[in-house]
Amino acid sequence: MSDPQLSVLLPCRDAAAHLPQAIRSLSLQTYRDFEVVAVNDGSRDETPEVLERWAARDGRVRVVHHEPVGLAETLRTAALLCRGEILARADADDVAHPRRFAEQVALLAARRELSAVGTHVRYFPHEQVGWGARRYQQWLNGLAEPESLARDVFVECPIAHPTLMMRRSALEEAGGYRANGWPEDYDLVLRLHLAGAQLANVPRVLHFWREGDERASRTDLRYSAAAFRECKIHYLRQGCLKGHEAVNLWGAGRVGKDFARALLDEGLRVRGFFDIDPRKIGQEIYAAPVRDAREVKAHRDIYLLVVVGAPGARELIRGLLAEAGFREPEDYRCVA
């Protein structure tokens, strides 16, 4: 049998409760030329048995069992075993639309300049989806073309982790999956971006993302807000902040203060803050003055990070900065 074009990386750990539903969604894909490399990461429930039963009835499925090593190493194991030239992520507790693989493979085939693609998503079940997930879903589902993903890559991860599909060559050139103490998929996406890869999303909801208190993003410190900040700063310093010793921040609220503290911890100086709130203007944060945002044009010699998370605020600030002659990302970056 010839090698499949597409290989699916399916890490599994204690996933028995929802794994059958995920398996069914993969089995119903209209695109059929794929294999699944399912790696059981030391599960303590019935996950191994569920996977073995699936492999017994579907020759496209290969199962690997090992002691628990964590998600990044599990994905590295799966990637090494894959035979396809295109690799796709899947999660053991989510549900893929039947046309997910077909539409992503078609997009990669039609646009050779793209290195990786995701899809738009919908969180479920409805009663467990909080405001943070809804806000991320709305933001993510507004991104499709490479320009928008590149523009906002340091705001949040612009490709939903379990929808990632990429060329094997792009993964290998970026150095594969790594465990750095922060989200492994976002780490990979940022390395792809810094390497010049073009990323896009199929502008259609093709993935249903399960919410719940047991998700790693709720329980694992590698997915905390602090870990995301650390990851962003690490790669900002390799990109737009390379060679810079100090920055200015637009945003003197909680998000701005948290980012400023993280920057200081990483050895960068914060020269000042800009804000439109008159109650904050004139104060000092970490010994740096809070200035009126209208003064930003006079401080173009210092790189600016926009750290405002309020809905609609980034669009407003981008307009004001464009009027002041700032270019994105040459003069500033939106990071939160």
N, C-alpha and C positions, 0 to 999 in steps of 0.2 A: 504494500500500500504506500502511495506517495505521501510525502510530508504535507500536512495541512498548511494552508496559508495563514491561519489564525490560531494562536495558542492563548488559552484563558488561564490566568493565574488565580487560583481560588484558595486562599488561606483559610483554615478552619480551626477554631478552638472552642470547645464546649458550645457547639452551634446546633445541636440536635433539635432543639425546639422549633427552629425556623428553617433549617437546612432543606427539608423536603420541598418547601415552597420555592426556595431559590433554585433548587435542582430542576423543578418543573419549568420555571421560567427560562432556564438555559436550554432545556430539552425542546421547548417550543419555538426556539429561534428560527426565523425563516431562512437565515443564512446558515448553511449546514457544514461548510468546509472548515471545521475547527476541532481542536482537541482541548480537553480540560486537564490541567495538572493541578490536582487537589492535594494540598499538603496539610495533614493533620498535625497541628502543633501541640502535641501532648494533651489532647482532650481527655477529660475525666468522665464525660457522659457517653452517650451512644453515637457520637459523631463518627468514630471509626467504622462501626457497623453500617451506618447509613451510607457512608461513602463506598464501602466495599459492595453493598448491594447495588448501588448505582453503576459501579464499574462492571459488575457482572452482567448487567443488561445493556450496557452501552459501551462499545469498543473504543469510543473516542475518549474515554475517561481513564486517566492513570492516577493512582492514589499512592502517596508517600506518607509514611508515619515516622515521626521522630519525637524526641523529648522536647519539652517546651523551650524554645529559644527566642521567642518574640516575633513580632510581625515583620520587621525589616529582614531578619535572617530567613524567615519562612518565605518571603517573597524572593529573596536571592536564590534560595534553593529551587523554587518553582521556575524562575527565569532560566536557570542553568539547564533545566530539564526540557524546556520548551523547544519545539522543532519549527514553529512557524516564524515567518519574517515579520509578522505583526503580533504584538502582545497586548492582551486586554486584561484589565483588572476586573474582578467580580468579588462581591462580598457574600458570605454564607448566610446572611440574614436579610438580604434585600431581594427585590423583584425586578427583573429586567423586562422591558417591553419586548414583544416578539420580534420587532424590527430593529432593536438596538444594534446588533452586530452588523446587519445588512446596511444600515444607513451610515454607520461610522466607517466601515470598510469602503463603501462607495465614495465617501468624502475623501479619504486618504488616497484612493485610486485616481480620483478626478483632479486632485490638487497635490501634486508631487512636492510642492514647497512646504507642506505641513508635516511636522514631525510627530505631533500628538493631537488627539482630539478627545473631547468629552461630549456630554449631552446635557440638556436641561433636565431638571429633576423635580420630583414632588415628594415631600415628606409624608409619612403615614405611621401609625393610625392618627386620624385627625385629633382625637382627644388628648394625645400625648405630645403634640407639636407645639412648642412654646414660641414666644415672640422672637427669640434669637434665631431659631431655625427658620421661621417664616421670613425674617429679615434677610438672612443669608440666601434663602431660596429665591426671593424676589431680586436680589442683587445679582446672583449667579445667572438667573434666567434672562437677564438683560445683556449678557455677554455672548457674542457669537464669533465675530470676525477677529483675526489676529491682532489688529490694532487695539481693540478694546481690552482684550486679555492682557496684552503687553502693558497697556496704560495702567491697569488696575492690579497687576500681579502681586504688588506688595500691600494691597489692601486686605485681601483674603486670598485663599487658593482659588484661582479662576476656573479650575477644572475640578468637578466633584470627584473625590478620591475613587469611589467604586465605579466611575464611568470612564476612567482613563484608558485610552487605547493608543498605542504608540508603535512606531517602527522599531524593530529590534536594534537596528544600527544606532538610532538616537539614544536608546537606553544604554547601550554599550559605550558610546562616545561620552555620555554624561557620567559614567562610572557606576551605573547600576544603583540599586537600593542601598542606603546606608543607615546605620543607627547612630544618630547624633544627639539623642536626648530630646528631640522634638519631632513633630509629625513627619514620618518618612516620605509620604507622598508629596507633601508641600515642599519638602527638601529637594525632592527630585524635580518637581516642576520649576523651582527657582533655578536649579542648576541647568536645566534645559533652556530656560529663558536667557540666562547669562551667557550660554554658549551660542546664542543667536537663533535658537529653534523657534519656528512659528507654531503657535498653538491656537486651536479654535474649538468651538462647541457646535454640535448639531443643534440648530435652534428649534428643538422640539423635545418635549418631555418623553424621554425613553428609559428613565430609571426611576424606580420608586424606592425611596430611602427610608428605612425603618428607624423611627425614633424610640427612645426608651432610656430609663435610668441606668440600664446595664451596659450601655454603649461605652466603648473605651474613651470616647471624647468626654464622657461624664466622670469617669473613674480613674483615668491614667494621667499622671502629671505631665507626660509627654505631649498631651493635647490641651494643656492649660493655656490661659491667655499669656502667662509669663513665658511659656515655652515657644509660643508663636512669635512673641516679640523678639526673643533671643534668636530665633531662626531668621526673622526678617533682617535684624541688625547685622547678623553674620554675613548675609548675602548683599545687603546694601553696601557694606564696607568693601565688598569685592566688585561692586558695580558703580553706581552713581556717587557714592561717598568715598571711593578710592582716592587716597591722597588728601582727604579733608580731615582736619583736626577738630573742627567746630561746625555746628549747625544752628539754624534758627528753626523754631517750631511755630506753626500756625495752629493755635488751639491750646488754651490754658485751662481746660476743664480736666475731668478725671482721666480721660484717655490720653491727653497731652502730658499730664503729670506722670502717669505710669510709663509712658514711652520715654520721657526725659530721664527718669530715674534709671531705666534700663540702658539708655545711651551713656549716662555718666558711669554706670557700673562697667561698661565696656571700654572706658577710656576716652570717650568723645566729650567735648565740651559743648554746653548749650549756651550760646551767646544771648539769646533772648526769645521771647514769645510774642506772638501777635494774636489779637482777639478783637471781637466787635462788642463784647459785653462791657459796658462802662464800669461795672462793679469790679472787674478784674484788672482793667487798665490802670497802671501805676503801681500795682503790687509787684512783689518779687517772688519767684519760684526757684528754689535751689540757687539763690543769689543771682538769678538772671531776671532782668526787667520784663514786665508785660507791657507791650506797646500797643497803641491804637493800630488796627489793621491798615488804616489809610497811610501809615508810614512805611509800609513794606517796601515800596519802590526804592527808598533810600538805603536799603540794606541788601541789595541784589548781589553784593560781593560775597555773601555767606549763603551756602546751600540751604534751601528751605524744605522742611518736611511738613506736610499737611496731616495733622493727627486729629481730625474731627470726625466723629462717628455718627452725628445726627443725620437722619434721612434728608436728602436734598442738599445738605451743606456742601458736599464736595463739588457739586455742579456749580453752585453759587460762587464758591471760592475760585474754581478754575476760571470762571468768567472774569472775576475781579483781577486775578493774576495775569490773564491774557491782556487785559486793558493796561496793566502796569508794565507790560513788556516781558513778562516771564515766559519761558519756554519749558514745556514738559517733555522729557525728563531732564533736559540739560540744566535747568535752573531749580527745579523742584520736583518732588515726588509726593503722591498721596500714599500714606502708609497705614491708615486705620480708618 
